């Protein structure tokens, strides 16, 4: 998740949900477009993550995942891709 996250602490679903919430809040502050459920960018139930914000390579709303660490990393990569600078198209 983060190089500063303590390795000895076991990652929990709520940790990832809050990590993703922080990423999404920053995305909105940087001028990103909000999605229909901005108050709930990611919810984890068992081995499935539910999200209206993240496609997580399958384009759906429900995403099965291998580990919480991989889920957090996938969300970070997707959010980084969304926030990359895109110059305006010239006519």
Secondary structure, 3 states (H helix, E strand, C coil): CCCCCCCCCCCCHHHHHHHHHHHHHHHHHCCCCCCCCCCCCCEEECCEEECCCCCCCCCCCEEECCCHHHHHHHHHHHHHHHHCCCCCCCC
